[in-house]
């Protein structure tokens, strides 16, 4: 009987991973795109949508805790410090080099941009090489329980009211769900709910954590977790195909190098924090661990600084060309 229940739970989790990949691709979900919108368009819609994904997970945990159905949660968080900031900064620089965070790489793969297949390979290589390059002490685990798991049961009710309001609003916008590109909040709603369902069914899972643990020879239930990764990729491909956005492109050597190097930098950052931005958004931030919020803020700040520098250099180059032509 236990084997049957475990198999059913894993099958349901696989469907959730498939749906999560679909939503990532349809919403073009990406931290780099979110920060670019903030810097160049003065809009925070995508960034708030990522925060909403964390809210769905955190709120779901409140409800599960109130109903006494919460499964064992991930190990306690980590102390925040200088290495947290360094890791978040490297994560941001890597995402900027890659032109997509770990979510965005999945979305781009789902559109047929084959260069992004090298992003997870680079991430794995970064996790392998971080030890010899950075003399960082092991991340200090905290012994405290997450404040979310200690919250009073009545806090579940405001979240349920919010969830009913959001779901009712989305149910009325049927046209939005049929569009080729979803609104950011639509995508992150599905991402957050799907991840929470997976959390309840099979425990916390982030594909960057699988790569990091594999690099350190620590991955537990590796076969099952790789199957979830394949389901995530299949969902992204399904999203691209169904939206007519599947346009396979043979990558150039420069694109392959960029994606691999971006993956390496993100791998370095993820082990220094520790955690990739998918795990930060969907596990650390919902559990209100300060290190996760600090690392994600550092990541966004690094991307913003890189985008501003890029814009300034481009403007200077264009000005120089204009002056040269005028002469």
C-alpha positions in Angstrom: 0.0 0.0 0.0 2.8 2.4 0.9 4.5 1.7 -2.5 1.2 2.5 -4.3 0.7 5.8 -2.4 4.4 6.8 -3.0 4.0 6.0 -6.7 0.8 8.1 -6.9 2.4 11.0 -5.1 5.4 10.9 -7.4 3.2 10.8 -10.5 1.2 13.8 -9.3 4.5 15.6 -8.5 5.7 14.9 -12.1 2.5 16.4 -13.5 3.2 19.5 -11.3 6.7 19.8 -12.6 5.4 19.5 -16.2 2.8 22.3 -15.4 5.5 24.4 -13.7 7.8 24.2 -16.8 4.8 25.1 -19.0 4.1 28.2 -16.9 7.7 29.3 -16.8 7.9 29.2 -20.6 4.4 30.8 -21.2 5.2 33.6 -18.8 8.8 34.1 -19.9 9.6 34.0 -16.2 13.1 35.4 -15.5 14.8 37.5 -12.9 16.9 39.2 -15.5 13.8 40.2 -17.4 12.2 41.5 -14.2 15.2 43.7 -13.3 15.5 44.9 -16.9 11.8 46.0 -16.7 12.6 47.9 -13.5 15.7 49.6 -14.8 14.7 50.4 -18.4 10.9 50.7 -18.2 10.4 51.8 -14.5 8.0 48.9 -14.0 8.0 46.4 -11.2 5.3 44.0 -12.5 7.6 41.1 -13.2 9.5 41.5 -9.9 6.3 41.6 -7.9 5.1 38.5 -9.8 8.2 36.6 -8.6 7.5 37.8 -5.0 3.9 36.5 -5.5 5.3 33.0 -6.3 7.0 33.1 -2.9 3.8 34.3 -1.4 1.8 31.3 -2.8 4.3 28.9 -1.3 4.5 30.6 2.0 0.7 31.0 2.3 0.2 27.4 1.4 2.6 26.4 4.2 0.5 28.5 6.6 -2.7 26.6 5.6 -1.0 23.2 5.7 0.4 24.0 9.2 -3.0 25.1 10.4 -4.6 21.9 9.1 -1.7 19.8 10.7 -0.9 18.2 7.3 2.5 19.8 6.9 5.2 17.3 5.8 8.8 17.5 7.0 10.2 20.8 5.9 13.7 21.5 4.5 16.6 21.8 6.9 16.9 25.1 8.8 18.1 28.2 6.9 21.6 29.7 6.9 23.2 32.6 8.6 23.5 35.7 6.5 26.9 37.3 6.0 29.5 38.6 3.6 29.6 35.3 1.6 25.8 35.5 1.2 26.2 38.9 -0.5 29.1 37.7 -2.6 27.1 34.6 -3.7 24.1 36.7 -4.5 26.3 39.1 -6.5 27.9 36.3 -8.5 24.4 34.8 -9.1 23.3 38.1 -10.5 26.4 38.7 -12.7 26.1 35.1 -14.0 22.4 35.6 -14.8 23.3 38.8 -16.7 26.1 37.1 -18.6 23.7 34.3 -19.4 21.0 36.8 -20.3 18.6 34.7 -18.2 18.4 33.3 -14.7 17.8 29.6 -14.0 14.1 30.1 -14.6 14.8 32.1 -17.8 17.1 29.4 -19.1 14.2 26.9 -18.9 11.9 29.3 -20.7 14.4 29.9 -23.5 15.1 26.1 -23.9 11.3 25.8 -24.2 11.5 28.1 -27.2 14.2 26.1 -28.9 17.2 28.2 -28.0 19.6 25.3 -27.7 22.5 27.4 -26.4 20.8 27.4 -23.0 21.3 23.6 -22.7 24.8 24.7 -21.6 23.6 26.8 -18.7 22.9 23.8 -16.4 26.1 22.2 -17.6 28.0 25.4 -16.7 26.1 25.5 -13.4 27.3 22.0 -12.6 30.9 22.8 -13.6 30.7 25.9 -11.3 29.6 23.8 -8.4 32.5 21.4 -9.0 35.1 24.2 -9.1 33.9 26.5 -6.4 35.9 24.8 -3.6 39.4 25.3 -5.1 38.6 28.9 -6.2 36.9 30.3 -3.1 38.2 29.9 0.4 34.7 30.2 1.9 33.9 28.5 5.2 30.9 26.1 5.2 27.6 27.9 5.4 26.5 28.2 9.0 23.2 26.5 9.6 20.6 28.1 11.9 19.0 26.1 14.6 15.8 28.3 14.7 12.6 27.2 13.1 11.2 29.3 10.3 8.8 32.0 11.6 6.3 30.8 9.0 6.1 27.4 10.7 5.7 29.1 14.1 3.0 31.5 12.9 -0.5 31.4 14.6 -3.1 29.4 12.7 -5.4 32.5 12.2 -2.9 33.9 9.7 -4.0 31.3 7.2 -7.4 33.1 6.9 -6.0 36.3 5.3 -4.0 34.2 2.9 -7.1 32.2 2.0 -9.0 35.4 1.3 -6.2 36.6 -0.9 -6.1 33.3 -2.7 -9.8 33.3 -3.4 -9.6 36.9 -4.7 -6.7 36.1 -7.0 -8.2 32.8 -8.3 -11.6 34.4 -8.9 -10.0 37.2 -10.9 -7.9 34.8 -13.0 -10.9 32.6 -13.6 -12.7 35.6 -15.2 -9.8 36.3 -17.6 -10.2 33.2 -19.8 -8.8 35.1 -22.7 -5.5 35.8 -20.9 -4.9 32.1 -20.4 -5.4 31.4 -24.1 -2.8 34.0 -25.1 0.6 33.0 -26.5 2.4 34.9 -23.7 0.9 34.9 -20.2 0.9 37.9 -17.9 3.7 37.5 -15.3 1.3 37.1 -12.4 -0.6 34.4 -14.2 2.6 32.4 -14.7 3.9 32.9 -11.2 0.6 31.9 -9.7 0.9 28.5 -11.5 4.6 28.2 -10.6 3.9 28.9 -6.9 0.9 26.6 -6.6 2.6 23.8 -8.6 5.7 24.0 -6.5 3.7 24.0 -3.2 1.9 20.9 -4.4 5.3 19.2 -5.2 6.5 20.3 -1.8 3.6 18.5 -0.1 3.9 15.4 -2.3 7.6 14.8 -2.5 9.4 17.5 -0.5 11.3 20.6 -1.5 12.8 20.4 -5.0 14.8 22.9 -7.1 16.7 21.7 -10.1 19.7 23.8 -9.2 19.9 22.0 -5.9 19.9 18.7 -7.7 22.9 19.9 -9.8 24.7 21.3 -6.8 24.2 18.1 -4.8 25.2 16.0 -7.8 28.5 17.9 -8.0 29.2 17.2 -4.4 28.2 13.6 -4.6 25.3 14.1 -2.2 22.2 13.8 -4.3 19.6 11.7 -2.7 16.9 9.9 -4.8 18.8 11.1 -7.8 16.8 9.1 -10.4 13.5 10.5 -9.2 14.7 14.0 -9.0 16.2 13.9 -12.5 12.8 12.6 -13.7 11.3 15.8 -12.2 13.9 17.9 -14.1 13.0 16.1 -17.3 9.3 16.8 -16.7 10.1 20.5 -16.1 11.9 20.7 -19.4 9.2 18.8 -21.2 6.6 21.2 -19.8 8.7 24.2 -21.1 8.9 22.6 -24.5 5.1 21.9 -24.4 4.6 25.6 -23.6 6.7 26.7 -26.6 5.0 24.3 -29.0 1.5 25.1 -27.9 2.1 28.8 -28.2 3.8 28.5 -31.6 7.0 29.9 -30.1 9.1 26.7 -30.7 11.7 28.0 -33.1 14.8 25.8 -32.9 18.0 27.9 -33.4 21.4 26.4 -33.8 23.7 28.3 -31.4 26.8 30.2 -32.3 30.1 29.5 -30.5 29.7 32.9 -28.8 26.3 32.0 -27.5 27.5 28.6 -26.2 30.4 30.2 -24.4 28.2 32.9 -22.9 25.6 30.4 -21.6 28.3 28.1 -20.2 30.2 30.9 -18.5 27.0 32.4 -17.1 26.1 29.0 -15.7 29.5 28.7 -14.1 29.1 32.0 -12.3 25.7 31.1 -11.1 27.0 27.8 -9.9 29.7 29.6 -7.9 27.2 32.0 -6.4 24.7 29.3 -5.5 27.2 27.4 -3.4 28.4 30.5 -1.6 24.8 31.5 -0.6 23.9 28.5 -0.7 21.0 28.2 -3.2 20.1 29.1 -6.7 17.5 31.8 -7.4 14.8 29.1 -7.9 15.4 27.7 -4.4 15.6 31.2 -2.9 12.3 32.3 -4.4 10.4 29.1 -3.8 11.9 27.8 -0.5 14.1 30.3 1.3 12.0 33.4 0.8 8.6 31.8 1.6 10.1 30.5 4.8 11.2 34.1 5.6 14.9 33.2 6.0 16.8 36.5 6.0 19.8 35.0 4.0 17.4 34.2 1.1 16.0 37.7 0.9 19.5 39.2 1.2 21.0 36.9 -1.5 18.1 37.6 -3.9 18.3 41.4 -3.3 22.1 41.2 -4.0 21.4 39.3 -7.2 18.9 41.9 -8.4 21.3 44.7 -7.5 24.1 43.1 -9.4 21.9 42.6 -12.5 20.7 46.2 -12.2 24.3 47.5 -12.0 25.3 45.5 -15.0 22.4 46.7 -17.0 23.1 50.3 -16.1 26.8 50.0 -17.0 25.8 48.3 -20.3 23.5 51.1 -21.1 26.0 53.8 -20.3 28.7 52.1 -22.4 26.3 51.7 -25.3 25.3 55.4 -25.1 29.0 56.4 -25.0 29.8 54.3 -28.0 26.9 55.7 -30.0 27.9 59.3 -29.0 31.5 58.6 -30.1 30.2 57.2 -33.5 28.0 60.3 -34.0 30.9 62.7 -33.3 33.2 60.7 -35.6 30.6 60.9 -38.4 30.0 64.6 -37.9 33.7 65.2 -38.5 
